[in-house]
Amino acid sequence: MSRVTVFTLGGTISARGGDAARMTGPEVLAALGAPEDVELRDFRRLPSSSLAPEDLAALAAEVNETVAAGSGVVVVQGTDTLEETAFLLDLLCPTERAPVAVTGAMRRPDLPGADGPANLAAALAVAADPACRGLGVLVVLADEIHAARHARKTHTTSVATFASPGAGPLGSVVEGTPRI
């Protein structure tokens, strides 16, 4: 596996029950069973609707530095503005040196069928795979890989909410292996 850096921003994937408290980046990775060799940047702890343009500009700058150093990137955030963040990163962050994947969760960690662990595992696999370089920023949820420029949230509660209308997914993650 190539080196991967995870930027946590908050969102449902880090929610503690029904209150507004958010888990820290280390808590999210530990709760979701992320590999220990992943570098973590506990970037923000906000609902995605609270991310400001300044937050996203700072994120893009750090993602660019990380990719330039040869590390794949996973951005973990809430799904309310995930498609906008992914699109902005796609405009500002080259992916020729390393893949960049954006992911989140539709169900909190304390609910049955929480999708966060599987989405994070799939995004880590994509960010570590050299075959995913140069594809632009990728949205990875429900084992599907979408180009950020086409990805749309199509449902407010379904774990299979992200789609690429008119284009379809670029690929999928099958048993931990990205297939483009």
C-alpha positions in Angstrom: 0.0 0.0 0.0 1.2 3.5 -0.8 1.3 6.2 1.8 -2.0 7.8 2.6 -2.9 10.9 4.5 -6.4 11.3 5.9 -7.9 14.8 6.5 -10.9 14.7 8.8 -13.3 17.6 8.7 -16.3 16.2 10.7 -19.8 15.2 9.5 -22.0 12.2 10.2 -19.0 9.8 10.1 -17.7 11.5 13.3 -21.0 12.1 15.0 -21.5 11.1 18.6 -25.1 10.1 18.9 -27.7 12.8 18.2 -25.8 15.6 19.8 -23.5 18.1 18.1 -20.3 16.7 19.5 -17.8 15.3 17.0 -15.2 12.6 17.5 -11.6 13.7 16.9 -9.7 12.5 13.9 -7.9 9.8 15.9 -11.2 8.6 17.4 -12.7 8.4 13.9 -9.9 6.3 12.5 -9.8 4.1 15.6 -13.6 3.6 15.6 -13.6 2.8 11.9 -10.6 0.4 12.1 -8.3 2.4 9.9 -4.7 1.0 9.4 -2.2 2.3 11.8 0.3 3.4 9.1 -2.2 6.1 7.8 -1.1 9.6 8.6 -3.8 11.7 10.1 -4.6 15.4 9.9 -7.4 16.3 12.3 -8.3 19.3 10.1 -11.7 20.5 11.3 -14.6 19.1 13.4 -17.6 20.7 11.8 -20.9 19.7 10.0 -20.1 20.1 6.3 -22.7 23.0 6.0 -20.5 25.0 8.4 -17.3 24.8 6.3 -16.4 28.2 5.1 -14.6 29.1 1.8 -11.5 29.8 4.0 -11.6 26.3 5.4 -11.7 24.8 1.9 -8.9 27.0 0.6 -6.7 25.9 3.5 -7.7 22.3 2.8 -6.8 22.5 -0.9 -3.4 24.0 0.0 -2.6 21.2 2.4 -3.9 18.5 0.0 -1.6 20.0 -2.7 1.4 19.8 -0.4 0.6 16.3 0.6 0.1 15.1 -3.0 3.3 16.8 -4.0 5.1 14.8 -1.3 3.8 11.6 -3.0 1.0 10.7 -0.5 -2.4 9.7 -1.5 -5.2 11.6 0.2 -8.6 10.8 1.8 -10.8 13.7 2.8 -13.5 12.7 5.3 -16.4 15.1 5.7 -20.2 15.4 6.0 -22.2 14.6 2.9 -24.3 17.7 2.8 -21.6 19.6 0.9 -19.3 16.7 0.0 -19.9 17.1 -3.8 -19.0 20.8 -3.6 -15.8 20.1 -1.7 -14.8 17.4 -4.1 -15.5 19.6 -7.1 -13.5 22.5 -5.6 -10.6 20.1 -4.9 -10.9 18.7 -8.4 -10.4 22.3 -9.8 -7.5 23.1 -7.4 -5.6 19.9 -6.8 -3.7 17.9 -9.4 -3.8 14.1 -8.9 -1.0 13.0 -11.3 1.4 12.2 -8.4 -1.2 10.6 -6.0 -4.9 9.9 -5.9 -7.3 12.1 -3.9 -10.5 10.5 -2.6 -13.4 12.2 -0.7 -15.7 10.2 1.4 -18.2 10.4 4.3 -21.2 8.5 5.8 -24.9 8.7 5.6 -25.5 6.9 8.9 -23.9 7.8 12.3 -21.5 5.2 13.9 -24.1 4.3 16.6 -26.9 3.4 14.1 -27.4 -0.1 12.6 -25.9 -0.4 9.1 -23.4 2.5 9.7 -21.6 2.9 6.4 -18.6 4.9 7.6 -16.2 2.0 8.1 -16.8 0.6 4.6 -16.6 4.0 2.9 -13.4 4.8 4.7 -11.9 1.5 3.8 -12.8 1.9 0.2 -11.5 5.4 0.0 -8.2 4.3 1.6 -7.9 1.6 -1.0 -8.5 4.1 -3.8 -6.0 6.7 -2.4 -3.3 4.0 -2.0 -3.7 2.6 -5.5 -1.4 4.0 -8.2 -3.9 3.1 -10.9 -6.2 5.8 -9.5 -3.6 8.6 -10.1 -4.5 11.2 -12.7 -8.2 10.5 -12.6 -9.0 13.8 -10.9 -10.5 14.0 -7.4 -12.7 10.9 -6.7 -15.8 10.5 -4.6 -15.9 7.1 -3.0 -19.0 5.9 -1.2 -21.0 2.6 -1.2 -18.0 0.9 -3.0 -18.5 3.2 -6.0 -15.8 5.5 -7.4 -17.1 8.7 -9.0 -15.4 11.6 -10.8 -15.9 14.7 -8.6 -17.0 16.7 -11.6 -20.0 14.4 -12.1 -20.8 13.2 -8.5 -24.2 14.3 -7.1 -26.0 13.5 -3.8 -29.3 12.1 -5.0 -31.1 11.2 -1.7 -31.1 12.6 1.8 -30.9 9.3 3.7 -29.9 6.4 1.4 -26.4 5.0 1.8 -26.2 4.6 -2.0 -27.0 8.3 -2.5 -24.0 9.4 -4.6 -24.3 8.9 -8.4 -23.0 10.4 -11.6 -26.1 11.2 -13.6 -25.4 11.0 -17.3 -21.9 9.6 -16.8 -22.0 6.7 -14.3 -19.2 5.7 -11.9 -15.6 5.4 -13.0 -15.3 2.1 -11.2 -15.9 0.2 -7.9 -14.1 -1.2 -5.0 -14.4 -5.0 -5.0 -13.3 -6.8 -1.8 -10.9 -3.9 -1.0 -9.5 -3.6 -4.5 -10.3 -0.6 -6.8 -11.4 -1.5 -10.3 -11.5 1.4 -12.8 
